[in-house]
Amino acid sequence: MGEGPAGVNPSASMNFTSARGVGSSMRAMRRLLLLIGILACSRGARKDVSPPLAAQAPEAAAQQAALDAPPALLQPEMIEHALSRVTFGARPQDRARLRRVGIAAFIEEQLHPEAIDDSALEQRLRKFEVLQKGPDELVQKLLAQRRDRKHEQLLAQAPPPPEEESGQMIGHQMSDHLAPARPDAVAQLAQVKLLRAVASARQLQEVMVDFWFNHFNVFAGKQEEAALLPDYEERALRPFALGNFKDLLEATAHSPAMLIYLDNWRSASPRPNQKQRGLNENYARELLELHTLGVDGGYTQRDIVEVARCFTGWTVDTPQKDPRFVFRPGMHDFGRKVVLGDVIPAGGGIEDGEQVLRILEAHPSTARFIAGKLARRFVSDDPPQSLVDRAAAEYLRTRGDVRSMLRALFESPEFWSRRALKAKVRSPLELVAGAVRALDASVDEPAALARAVARIGEPLYAAQPPTGYPDLAQGWLSSGALLARIDFGLQLASGQLAGVKVDLSPLSGGGPQDLLDKAAAQLGATELSQRTRESIVQQLEEKPLPARAVGLLLGAPEMQRR
């Protein structure tokens, strides 16, 4: 993936080999210096471009929402609602903190992750080599693992060696060769994601990294993407998750992970008497449809072709050795282009693609599309158009400031409406992380949790289409998925997940009704239907155990929503 904030390694030279490339070298140097400056700024606190939430803004919004959909949310409901949207799930100490500092102050803290100490988690993450090694090393390891697997398959298919040969030595060599290896890059990265979702103090940042990964999705199973994803998520997405959409767009456009996933690294302007693969429109199409304007954003097939021409030459240097972004003038189309009515003059190089990004970043359709997706993530599957319009206006006013758009959502009556309460179905990642946080479980090894997320239906980094995983209820509520959710709850509560410890002793004592009430309070299940209560109490009368109460609650319909 990309090196630095826009996918370029400032220490690596760009490939300017033609006359046009040499002529534009000074412009390239200025761009690199600008990228270095962006990286330096991103490591510190970003300046707010909108005022912080007023202390009583959530309460005032809840009262305003009640005029249209009474009654107003009560304070305990507001606390649970805030924690279910701003975090992966409420821990007991989170509820206490919100009561102490107030909802608005808590949200403002989460909007500034750079000011939150997360050193304890960062220390734990150091054991994962995917976070310590660069794409070049990880690619080499991935290729070596593939060779080893192929060799193992050949060994498995080979006939047994003759007895007179040194069978003991051969067996010893094979046992060494087949010894369990460390988890591969994707398995490690999935464990990292689970640890961050469960244990990070910067919860909103983790929610937004997951949101942007699905927005700018890359499938781990294509070519050498598994080795590129750690750097993609850490350097193209995480630094800008609560920053500016422009930076996200530029960073992903320069990322080797994205260029390979959507085949732009092969896209070239055909030359006479040269064997070229020709123009590839995949990245251009998804850039317009999924990353910026949206399917109804006002572009045409001709715009897709013109955008693809602008991005010819945006490629990856030696993908299986040192995968880094380079611009190759020999692949570029230097002709005149017209994108969404804007003329891009002939003779440009890498700046053709950069101009496209500027056009798209500033387009009103992009504002509406991004605002709609954020409102869908934080409010409801079908958010009110009035809310989307306000968030889009904030995007245009601030030129894509994500933090300002989120404030527009968090201070809105629509967000604090009773209609938005429990309006979202939890994704498998949200369900697993939320349950672990609610029980304040200790996670020594997150591998079992990552496997649980996969069994429920969301194997991390394995969404094949560019759309990523869905953010709509129908994407998660099959009958098989519901059974897997119930099984996970019972396994977690009964201590059957390796590396995860749950202390349910505070729930002990009392009859089935008391046991259910205490478990519901621990999990934040403030409103259970009479049918759910009767069903769980009936089963607790047979075995009044805390693990059974928690497990049954985690599988209840009410617990599938946030």
N, C-alpha and C positions, 0 to 999 in steps of 0.2 A: 503494500500500500504506500500511500503517499508519504514522503518524508517532509515533516514540517507542516505548517498550518494550511498550505495549499497543495500538499502532495509533492513538494519539491524539496530535495535535500540541498540546503544552501551550500554544503561543502562539496557537492558533486557538480561537475561542469555539464552544461547542456550541450546537446549535439548540434552545433551549427556548422555544417560542413559545406553548404553551397554559398554562392556569392550573396544571395539574398540573406542567408543566415549570418554571414560575417557582417553585413551591413546593419543587421538588427541587434548585434551583440551588446551595444551600449544600452538599448532598451531592455534587453534581457537582464543585464546587470542591475538596472534600476528596479526591475520587478523583484529580483532576488533580494535586494536590500530592503524593499518594502515588505516582503514575506518574513524576513528576519525580524523586522520591526513588529509585525503583527504577532509573531511567536513570542517575542519578549513581552509585549503588552498582555498577551493571553495568559501569561503565567502569574500576573498580578490581578488585582481587583479591577473589574471593568466599571467605567463610570456609568451611573444610571442616567437614562435619557427620559425617564418618566418618574413622577413622584412616588414614594412608597405608599403602601396601603395605609389609609387612616386607621387609627386604633379601633374605631367602632364601625368601620366600613362593612365587615361581614354581617354584623348584627343589623345595621341599617338596611342592607340589601335583603336580608331575610324578612324583615318587616315589610319592605316594599313588595317582595314576592308574594307575601300573604294576602295582599290586596286582590291579587288575581287568582291565587290558589291557596286558600286558607286551609288549616291554620299555619302560623309561622313555625318554623323549626325551633324546637327547644334547644337550650344550650348543650345538653348532652348529645343530642342528635347532630348539632353543628360540629361538635368536636369529632364525633365518629365520621361524619361526612368529609370533613377536611382531611383527616388522617387517611381515609380510604382513597382519596384522589391525589394528595400531595406525596404520599409515601406508598410503599408496597404493602403496608398493613400496620395497624396500631400495636405497639407494645404497651404494657401497663405504665411504664415511665413516660411514654409519649403523652398519654392522656393527662397525667399529672402535670407535665410541663405546659400543655396547652391551657389547663385551668389556671396555672400560675402566671404565665406571661401574656396570655390572650391569643386568640386565633390569628389576628392580623400580624402580630409580632412573630409568631411561629412561621407563618408563610414567608414573611420577609427574610427570616433567617435562611430558609430553604432556597430562596431566590438568590442567595449569595453564598454558594458552596465554598468559594475561596476563603471565606472567613470562618468556616467550620473545621475544627480539628478532626481529622480522620486518620491520624498517624497510627493508631492501634491496628486498624484494618490494613493500612498500607504495609505495615510490618508483616502481617500474616500473608500478604499477597506475594512477598518476595520469593517464596518457595516455588512459584510457578515460573518455569523457564520461558514460557511463551511471552511473559512480560519483561524478561531480562535480555532476550536475544532479538536481533534484527531480522527482517524478512529474508536477507541473504542466507543467514545461518539456518533459519527455519525451513527454507526451501530445500537446502541441501539435506537436512535431516528427513524431510518428507520423502524426498526421492530415495534416500537410503532405506527408509522403512518400506517403501514400495518394492525395492529390490529384494529386501529380506523376506517380505511376504511371498513374492514370486518364488524365491528359492525354497521357502518352507513348503509351498505347494508342490514343487518338484520333488522334494524329499519325501513328502507324504505319499506321492504317487509311485515312487521308486520301489523296486522289490527289496526285501530285507537283504543285508549283506551276508556273505557266506560265513559260516561259523568259524572257519579256520583263520579268517582275518581278525584283526584285533577288535572284536566286538565291544569289549569294554571301553576301548578308547573311542570307537565310533559313537557308542551310546553317550559317552561323556561329552563329546563334542556337540552332539545333537541336543542334549539337554541344556547345555550352555546356550546354544543358538536359539532354542525355543523358550528360554527363560522369559518370564513376564517383563515386558518393557514398560517404560513410563507411559502414561496416557498421551495420546497424540495431541496435536495442537488444538483441535476443535474440542476434544474432551476437556482439556485443561481450561480452555477459554470458557466453556459452559460452566465449569466449577467456579471460575473467577466471577462470572456473572451472578451465580447463585449466592456466593459469599457477599458480594457487594449489595445485592438486593436485600439480603437478610441483615447484614451487619453494618453497612455504611451509615454514618451519621448524615451524609449528604444524600438523603433519600430522593428529593426531587430531581437532583442531577441524574441519579440512576434511572428514575422513571423516564426522564427525557432522553437519555442515551438509548434506552430500549425503544422509545418512540421513533427517534431519528434513524436507528438501525433498520427498522421495518420500513421507514419512508425511503431510505437510500439502501434498499436491501441488496446483499451480495450472498450468493449461495456457496457454502463451504465445499460442496462436492464437485465443483467444476475445476478442472485442471489443477493448478497448484494454489487455489484460493485458500485452502486450509492454512497455509503458511503465511498468507498475506493478511488474513483477517485480524490477528492481534494488533498489528500496526494500524490497520484501517480504523478499528474502533477506538484505539487509544489516541491517535493523532489527527484523524480526519473528522471524528464525531465528538469525542468526549470534551475537548477543549472549547467547543462552540455550542454545546448542548443547550446552554442558557445564554448564548451570546447573540450573534447576528446571523440571519439566514444567508446573507451574502457569503460569509466565511464558510459556512457549511457547504454551500453550493460549489464554491471554488475548490475547497479541500477535496470533496468527493470527485469532482471533475478531473483533478490532477492525480487521483489515486490509482496506482497500478491495479488494485483489487477491482475497482469499478471498471476501468478500461478493459481489463481481461474478461470480467464477467459479462459485459455487454458488447464484447468483441470490437471495441473501437481501436484497440491496439493493432488490429489487422487492417483497419480502414485506410485506403490510399486512393489518391486520384490516379486513374489509369494513365499510363504514359505510352506513347507509340513504341513498339518494338521492345517493350519491357513486360516481363511476367509479373503482374501485380494481382493481388486478390480483388482489387476494386473497392468501390464505395460500400461501406456497411452502415446501415441506417439504425441499427438496434439502439445504440446509446442515444442518438438524436431523438428517436421516438419516445423512449422512456424519460429522457430529460424533459421533454415537453409535457407528456401525458401524466407521468407519475411524480416527477421531482418539482415541477414548477406550475405550469398553467392549468393542469387538469384536463380531463378528456373533453370537456366543454369549454376549453379556454380560448377558442377562437383561432386556432392554427389550422393549417391545411396540410395535405400530403406534400405539396410543394415546399412548405416551410420545413418539413422534416428533411427533405433532400438537401435544402440549402444549409440547414444546421449541420447535417452530416458532412457536407463539403467544408464547412468552417472548421470542423474538428479533425479533418484529415491531418496526419502527422503527429497527433497526440497519441503517443504510444509508450511502450515499456521496453527498457533496455534489458536484454538477456533475461527473460522471465524465469529461467531455471538456474540462473547463477546469481545475478545481482538485480533483482526486480525493482526498478526505480523509474520514475517518470522521465521521459525525454521528449523533446519535439524534434521530429526529423523533417526538415524542409523538403527532402527528396520525395516524401509521401504526400506533401500538401498540395491542395488545389489553390492556386494563386489567383483564380479568376474572380470576377465581380459576383457578389451574392446579395440577395434581398431576403431579410428575415423579418417577418411580421410587419412588412412595410418599411423597415429601416434598411438603407443601402449600406453595404459593407464594401468599400472600394477594392478594386483589384490591386494586387501587389502585396497584400498583408500576409503575415505568417502566423505565428502563435497568437497574435493579437486578434485574429478573426474569431477564434473560440472565446477569447476573453471578452470581446465585445458582445457576443451572444449571451454570455452569462450576465453581463450588465443589463442587457435588454430584458432578459427574463426575470432577473431579480427585482427590477423596478416595475414590472407589469402588474396592472390591477388584477388580472386573472390569477396571478401567483398569490397576491395578497388574499384573495377570496379562497383559493384552494388550501393554502396553509392554515388560514383562520378556521376553515371548516373542519380540517383534520384535527386541529387542537381542540376545538369545541367538542368534537365527537369523542376525543380521548378523555376529556375532563368533565364533560357535562352529561351527554346522552348520545345514543346511537343516531338520533334524529334531532340535532340541536336546533333551537329556534333561529330563524333566519336573522332576526334582529340582533342576536348575540354575535352571529358570524359576521354581520356587517360592521358591528362596532370593533371587533377584533381585527378585521381587515383594514378598517380605517386607521387603527393603531399601527398596523404593519406599514401602511403607506406613510403615515406621519413620521415614523421613526426609522424608515428605510429598512424594515425587517428585524427590528429588535425583539427577540423572543421573550425576554423578561417582561417587556412592556405589554406584549400580547397576553401573556399569562396573567399579569395584573388586571387587564381588562376583563378576563374571565373570572378571576377570583373575587372581584368586587362587584360582580353583576348580580342582579336579582335572579336571573335564570340559573346561575350556579347554585344559589342558596334557596331555590324553590323546592317545595316538597315533591314536585314532579321529578327532580334530579336525584332525590334520595334513593339509593339502591337501584339506580337506573341502568347501571353497567354490569355486564356479566364478566366475572374474573377470567382472565386468560389462565392457562395452566401455570405459567410463571408467577402470575399474581397470586393464584391460589396457594401454591406451595410456599412461596416466600412469605405471604401474609399469614399463613397458619403457623409457620415456624416463629415469626415475630410475635404473634398473638400469645403463643405459649412461652415466649421468652426462652426458647430452647437453645441449648449449647450445640454449636456445629463445629466439630473437630475436623471432619472430612465431608465436603459437600457432594461427593460423587453420587451418593444414593439419592440426593435431592435432584440432581441433574437428570438422573435416570427416571425419577418419578415424573418430572416435568415432561419428559419425552413420552412416557407411557400414557399420560393424560392427553397427549396430542400435540405437543409443541417441542419437538426436538430442536434444541437451540442451534441457530446458525444453519438450519437445514431447510428453510423455506426456499423452494426452487424458483418460483416465479418472481419477477421484479417487484411485485406488489408487497412482498413480505407476508408476515402473518396478519390475519384480519383483526380489526378492532370493532367487530360487530358481533352481537349475541349469537346469530345463527352459525357463526364459524366455530363455536365451541360446544354446542349443546346437543350432540348426538347421544343416543342411548348408551353406546359403548363408552363414550367419554365420561358420562355421568357415573357409570359403574366404576370406572378407574378413579374418579374423584373420591368416591366413597371408600374404595380400597385404600387409597393414600391416607385418608383421615384416620382409618383404623390402624394402619401400620405406624403412622407417626405417633399417635397417642399411646400405642402399646409398646413403643420402643423397638420396633422391628426394622428401623432404617439405620444401617451401619453408619457410625460417625455422628449421629444426632442423638442428643440426650434431652429428655423431657422430664421435668419434675412436677408431678401432679399431686404431690402430698398436700398442698394447701386446699385442694378440693375435697379431701377425704372427710368422712363423717356426714351424718344426716341421711335422710331417706331419699328416694328417687327424685322427688320434687326439689328438695334442697340441693341435691347433687346437680340437677339440671340447671337450676338458677345460678349456682356458682360457676359452672362451666360456661354458661351463656355470658355471664358478666366478664369472665376471663377472655372470651373470644370476641367480645363486642357485639354479640347477637342481641341487640336491644329489643327487637320486635320479632317474636316467633309466632307463627300462626297457631291457632288452637289445634289444628290437625297435626302439625309438627310436634307440639308439646306432648300431645296424647300418645303419639307413636313412640317417641323416645322414652317417655315415662313407662310405658307398657314394657318396653324391652329392658329398662333398668330395674324393673321389679323382679325380673328373673336373675339379673347379675348387676347389682348396684355398685359398679366399679367406676372410678374416675376416668380411666382410659376408655371405657366403653361409652361413657357420657360424652367425652370430648370427640371420640371417633365418630359417633353418630351425629353429633352436631356439625362436624366438619363436612359431613355428607349431606346435610339438610339443604333444601332448596334456597333458604334465606342466606346461607353462607356462600353460595355461588355468586352472589352479587356484591357490588361495592358501590 
